[in-house]
């Protein structure tokens, strides 16, 4: 159990600006680059998302050999709308006291788009806190149409000033869209229900100053066994019209910072679906670049992790990770300058760079391809994880009518092609 959740259950207030009457005020998770489920921040090191029973079951029962390739499961909280002292509506998380089976969240849809980028709504907003369903549907339809016409929204680029870029990092537009859509749906339903289950997971980006995140949709098939015929046909069409069918992987979202040029770049899933094989390879080159040259030092640990993951999945009997994604993360910030020492309280010199780090982070390796080190000569810290298991199935899921044999060949096919492409990039970087 995480310290934040443990403190919450004991009735303590979670420290920081997210405090509110014993609960934790959830904030947007600004580095979400793909998916349509709303991801929020529960403190610095934990994220949370609406609980989907099948995904929850996966995290609670996954085998140890897969566990190191997924975010750590931290528990479940109950989330509700509440007003703060200024009359704004906020999402507040509390310990889950009822039986988890009493509150089953349905997977959120992906329609609509936000009108603004507010995290909270005041009482006097002209649209009202609880708009009529018809007006809300019409509003989402208009905004969706506007979004579809705006092709430029698929790829966005911002120029940041050199120096301390961390305060300049902007919210990923995709994360804001998911956040606003989910809050709108919760507002519309709050008259009938104001209690929702959210699952707590490790925040995979918290260690990074400028997280560069690549979300890859893996596998040649995206629909689950329980998908409707309409959903099945839609997912098959998306695979056939993208690189999913040809190489078993497609770009689902990406954010990167090119330190050499000062460019912060976002790409969303709509851009990813349009990419040809050559375009997909070019996007990978962009992701692993500083804006001028390919960062070969990132490729080596990523490839090592991918090969380890492939070996594990080849041995996972009956698992199918339909519609699952693969996250690749590294720090886009330039290597820190040599730290300046200053006198500590005890009179000895101490390193300014280590003030905010946990004691056990300095030599942390675990799921990361590089060792945590503050010297500029250290190996880069990268992360490769599997996420999103709302449609995962295996033999142990007794309620599933279909039992698959062998490993997930579609996912493994995508992994192998990704390994081949990145290996080619690594080789060419030596030329």
C-alpha positions in Angstrom: 0.0 0.0 0.0 1.3 3.4 -0.9 2.1 6.0 1.9 -0.5 8.4 0.5 -3.3 5.8 0.5 -2.2 4.5 3.9 -2.3 8.0 5.3 -5.7 8.6 3.7 -7.2 5.4 5.3 -5.9 6.5 8.7 -7.8 9.7 8.3 -4.7 11.9 7.8 -4.6 14.7 5.3 -2.3 14.1 2.3 0.3 16.9 2.3 0.4 19.4 -0.4 -2.0 21.7 -2.3 -4.3 18.8 -3.0 -5.6 18.6 0.5 -9.3 18.9 1.1 -11.2 17.8 4.3 -9.3 14.6 4.8 -9.6 13.5 1.1 -7.2 14.0 -1.7 -8.1 16.4 -4.5 -7.3 14.8 -7.8 -5.5 16.8 -10.4 -5.1 16.2 -14.2 -2.2 13.9 -15.1 -0.6 16.2 -17.6 1.6 13.7 -19.4 -1.1 11.4 -20.7 -0.4 11.0 -24.4 -3.0 8.4 -25.5 -6.0 6.3 -24.5 -9.5 7.7 -23.8 -9.7 6.9 -20.1 -9.2 9.9 -17.8 -5.9 9.6 -15.8 -5.5 11.8 -12.8 -2.8 12.5 -10.2 -3.1 11.2 -6.6 -0.1 12.9 -5.2 3.3 13.0 -6.9 4.1 9.3 -7.3 0.6 7.9 -7.9 -1.9 8.2 -10.8 -5.4 7.0 -10.9 -8.0 6.1 -13.5 -11.6 4.9 -13.5 -11.7 1.3 -12.4 -12.7 -1.3 -15.0 -13.4 -4.7 -13.4 -11.4 -6.7 -15.9 -8.3 -4.4 -15.7 -8.6 -4.5 -11.9 -8.7 -8.3 -11.9 -5.6 -8.3 -14.1 -3.5 -6.1 -11.7 -4.6 -8.2 -8.7 -3.8 -11.5 -10.3 -1.0 -11.0 -12.8 2.0 -13.4 -12.6 5.3 -12.2 -11.1 7.1 -12.4 -14.4 4.8 -9.8 -16.0 4.6 -7.6 -12.9 7.9 -5.9 -13.5 6.7 -4.8 -16.9 3.5 -3.1 -15.6 2.8 -0.1 -13.3 2.6 -1.1 -9.7 -0.9 -1.6 -8.4 -1.6 0.6 -5.3 -5.2 0.0 -4.5 -8.7 1.5 -5.0 -10.3 4.7 -3.9 -13.8 6.2 -4.0 -14.0 9.4 -6.0 -16.8 12.0 -5.7 -17.7 15.6 -6.7 -17.3 18.2 -3.9 -17.2 21.9 -3.6 -14.1 23.7 -2.3 -14.2 26.8 -0.2 -14.6 29.0 -3.3 -17.6 27.0 -4.6 -15.7 25.2 -7.4 -16.4 21.5 -8.1 -13.5 19.2 -7.5 -12.8 15.5 -7.7 -12.0 14.2 -4.2 -10.7 10.7 -3.5 -11.5 8.8 -0.2 -10.8 5.3 1.1 -13.1 2.7 -0.3 -15.2 1.4 2.6 -17.8 -0.5 0.6 -17.5 -3.7 -1.2 -15.6 -3.1 -4.5 -18.3 -5.1 -6.3 -20.9 -2.5 -5.3 -19.5 0.1 -7.6 -18.7 -1.1 -11.1 -17.6 1.6 -13.5 -18.2 1.2 -17.1 -15.4 2.0 -19.5 -15.8 5.6 -20.6 -16.5 6.5 -24.2 -14.2 8.7 -26.2 -16.6 11.3 -27.7 -16.6 15.0 -27.2 -13.9 17.6 -26.5 -13.5 20.3 -23.9 -14.6 23.8 -24.4 -11.9 25.2 -22.1 -8.9 24.0 -20.0 -10.3 24.7 -16.5 -9.5 22.1 -13.9 -12.5 23.2 -11.8 -15.9 24.8 -12.5 -17.3 27.7 -10.5 -20.9 27.9 -9.6 -21.6 30.8 -12.0 -20.4 29.2 -15.2 -23.0 30.1 -17.8 -23.5 26.5 -19.1 -24.5 25.4 -15.6 -23.0 22.6 -13.4 -25.5 20.0 -14.5 -26.5 20.8 -18.1 -29.5 19.0 -19.6 -28.5 15.8 -21.5 -29.6 17.1 -24.9 -27.7 20.3 -24.5 -24.6 18.4 -23.4 -24.8 16.0 -26.3 -25.2 18.8 -28.8 -22.2 20.7 -27.2 -20.0 17.6 -27.5 -21.1 17.0 -31.1 -20.2 20.6 -32.1 -16.9 20.5 -30.3 -16.1 17.1 -31.8 -16.8 18.4 -35.3 -14.6 21.4 -34.7 -11.8 19.0 -33.5 -12.1 16.8 -36.5 -11.8 19.8 -38.9 -8.7 21.0 -37.1 -6.0 18.8 -38.6 -3.3 21.0 -37.0 -4.4 19.6 -33.5 -2.9 16.2 -34.4 0.7 17.6 -34.1 1.5 20.6 -31.9 4.9 22.2 -31.4 6.0 24.8 -28.9 9.3 26.7 -28.6 10.7 26.8 -25.1 13.4 29.1 -23.9 16.7 27.5 -23.2 17.7 27.2 -19.5 15.2 25.9 -16.9 12.5 24.3 -19.2 10.6 22.5 -16.4 8.3 25.5 -15.5 7.6 26.0 -19.2 6.3 22.5 -19.9 2.7 22.7 -21.1 -0.1 20.3 -20.4 -0.4 17.6 -23.0 -3.6 18.6 -25.0 -4.7 15.0 -25.1 -4.6 14.7 -21.3 -6.7 17.9 -21.0 -9.2 16.5 -23.5 -9.6 13.2 -21.6 -9.9 15.0 -18.3 -12.6 17.4 -19.4 -14.6 14.8 -21.2 -14.7 12.5 -18.1 -15.6 15.3 -15.7 -18.4 16.4 -18.0 -19.8 12.8 -18.0 -19.5 12.6 -14.2 -21.3 16.0 -13.9 -24.1 14.8 -16.1 -24.6 11.7 -14.0 -24.0 13.2 -10.6 -27.7 13.6 -9.8 -28.1 9.9 -9.9 -24.7 8.9 -8.6 -21.8 10.7 -7.0 -19.5 7.9 -6.1 -17.0 6.3 -8.5 -14.3 3.7 -8.1 -10.8 4.7 -9.3 -7.8 2.4 -9.4 -4.5 3.6 -8.1 -1.3 2.9 -10.1 2.3 3.9 -10.0 2.9 7.3 -11.8 5.6 6.2 -14.3 6.7 9.8 -15.1 7.3 11.2 -11.6 11.0 10.6 -11.6 11.6 12.6 -14.8 12.1 16.4 -15.0 10.9 16.6 -18.6 9.1 13.3 -19.4 9.2 12.2 -23.0 6.5 9.6 -23.5 5.7 7.3 -26.4 2.4 5.3 -26.4 2.3 2.4 -28.8 -0.8 0.4 -29.4 0.4 -3.2 -29.6 -0.9 -6.2 -31.5 -2.6 -7.0 -34.8 -6.0 -7.2 -33.1 -7.5 -4.5 -30.8 -11.1 -5.7 -30.0 -11.8 -7.9 -27.0 -13.7 -11.2 -27.1 -16.7 -9.5 -25.7 -16.8 -6.7 -28.3 -20.1 -6.0 -30.1 -20.1 -6.6 -33.9 -20.1 -2.8 -34.4 -17.1 -2.4 -32.1 -15.3 -5.3 -33.6 -15.8 -4.0 -37.2 -14.6 -0.5 -36.1 -11.4 -1.9 -34.5 -10.6 -4.1 -37.4 -11.0 -1.2 -39.8 -8.6 0.9 -37.7 -6.0 -1.9 -37.7 -6.3 -2.4 -41.5 -5.9 1.3 -42.1 -2.8 1.7 -39.9 0.5 0.0 -39.2 -1.2 -2.3 -36.8 -2.1 -4.9 -39.5 1.3 -4.8 -41.2 3.8 -4.7 -38.2 1.5 -5.2 -35.1 2.2 -1.8 -33.6 1.0 1.8 -34.2 1.6 5.2 -32.7 -1.1 6.1 -30.2 0.4 9.3 -28.8 3.7 10.9 -28.2 5.3 13.9 -26.4 8.9 14.8 -26.6 11.3 17.6 -25.9 14.2 18.3 -28.2 16.8 19.9 -26.0 19.0 20.9 -29.0 16.3 23.0 -30.6 14.1 23.9 -27.6 11.0 22.3 -29.3 8.2 20.6 -27.2 6.2 18.4 -29.6 2.9 16.5 -29.1 1.4 14.0 -31.5 -2.0 12.3 -30.9 -3.6 9.0 -32.0 -5.2 10.5 -35.0 -1.9 11.4 -36.5 -0.6 7.9 -35.5 -3.3 6.1 -37.4 -2.3 7.9 -40.6 1.3 7.0 -40.5 2.7 4.7 -43.1 5.5 2.3 -42.2 8.1 4.9 -43.3 6.2 7.6 -41.3 6.2 5.4 -38.2 9.9 4.9 -38.4 10.4 8.6 -38.8 8.3 9.2 -35.7 10.5 6.9 -33.7 13.6 8.8 -35.0 12.0 12.0 -33.8 11.2 10.5 -30.4 14.7 9.3 -29.7 16.3 12.5 -31.0 17.4 15.7 -29.3 16.3 17.6 -32.4 19.6 17.3 -34.2 21.1 13.8 -33.6 19.7 10.4 -32.6 20.3 9.7 -29.0 21.8 6.2 -29.3 22.3 5.9 -25.6 18.5 5.6 -25.2 18.1 2.8 -27.7 20.4 0.3 -26.0 18.4 0.0 -22.7 15.1 0.2 -24.5 16.0 -2.7 -26.7 17.2 -4.7 -23.7 13.9 -4.2 -22.0 11.9 -5.1 -25.2 13.9 -8.3 -25.6 13.3 -9.3 -22.0 9.6 -8.5 -22.4 9.3 -10.6 -25.6 10.9 -13.6 -23.8 8.4 -13.3 -21.0 5.3 -13.0 -23.2 6.4 -15.9 -25.4 6.1 -18.0 -22.2 2.8 -16.6 -21.0 0.3 -19.3 -21.9 -3.3 -18.2 -23.0 -2.8 -14.4 -22.2 -4.2 -12.0 -24.8 -3.5 -8.3 -24.3 -6.1 -6.9 -26.7 -6.0 -3.1 -27.1 -3.1 -2.9 -24.6 -0.4 -0.3 -25.1 3.3 -0.1 -24.5 4.9 3.0 -22.9 8.5 4.1 -23.5 9.6 7.0 -21.2 12.9 8.9 -20.8 13.9 12.3 -19.5 14.2 14.9 -22.2 15.9 17.5 -19.9 19.6 18.2 -20.7 22.0 16.5 -18.2 22.2 18.6 -15.1 25.3 20.8 -14.7 27.8 19.7 -12.0 26.1 20.3 -8.7 27.2 23.1 -6.4 28.0 22.0 -2.8 26.8 24.0 0.1 27.3 23.7 3.9 24.7 21.4 5.5 23.2 21.9 8.9 25.9 19.6 10.3 28.6 21.7 8.7 29.5 19.2 6.0 28.9 19.8 2.3 25.8 18.4 0.7 24.6 18.2 -2.9 21.8 20.5 -3.9 20.6 18.2 -6.6 19.8 15.4 -4.1 17.4 17.4 -1.8 14.2 16.2 -3.4 15.2 12.6 -4.1 14.1 9.6 -2.0 17.0 7.9 -0.3 16.5 4.6 -2.2 16.3 6.3 -5.6 20.1 6.9 -6.1 20.9 3.4 -7.2 17.5 2.3 -8.3 17.5 0.1 -11.4 14.6 -2.4 -11.2 12.3 -1.9 -14.1 14.5 0.9 -15.5 17.1 0.5 -18.2 19.5 3.0 -16.7 20.8 3.4 -13.2 19.6 6.5 -11.3 22.6 8.8 -11.1 23.0 12.5 -11.1 26.3 12.7 -12.9 26.2 13.6 -16.6 28.2 10.5 -17.5 25.5 8.1 -16.1 23.4 5.8 -18.2 20.1 7.4 -19.1 17.1 6.3 -17.1 14.5 4.8 -19.4 11.3 2.9 -18.7 9.3 0.4 -20.8 5.9 -0.7 -19.5 2.7 -2.4 -20.6 -0.5 -0.5 -19.8 -4.2 -0.6 -20.3 -5.7 -4.0 -19.7 -9.4 -3.4 -20.0 -9.7 -6.2 -22.6 -7.0 -8.6 -21.4 -8.0 -12.3 -21.0 -6.4 -15.5 -20.0 -7.3 -19.0 -18.9 -7.7 -18.0 -15.3 -10.5 -15.6 -16.0 -13.2 -18.2 -15.4 -16.1 -16.1 -16.6 -14.6 -15.8 -20.1 -16.2 -18.0 -22.7 -13.2 -18.1 -25.0 -9.9 -19.6 -23.9 -6.9 -18.9 -26.1 -4.0 -21.2 -26.6 -0.3 -20.3 -26.6 1.2 -16.8 -26.3 -0.2 -13.6 -27.7 1.2 -13.9 -31.2 -0.1 -10.5 -32.4 1.5 -8.6 -29.5 4.7 -10.6 -29.9 4.7 -9.9 -33.6 4.5 -6.2 -32.8 7.3 -6.4 -30.3 9.6 -8.2 -32.7 9.0 -5.6 -35.4 9.6 -2.8 -32.9 12.9 -4.4 -31.9 13.9 -4.8 -35.5 13.1 -1.1 -36.3 14.9 0.2 -33.2 17.9 -2.1 -33.9 18.2 -0.6 -37.4 18.1 2.9 -35.9 20.9 1.9 -33.5 23.0 0.5 -36.3 22.5 3.5 -38.5 23.4 5.9 -35.7 26.9 4.4 -35.8 27.4 5.2 -39.5 
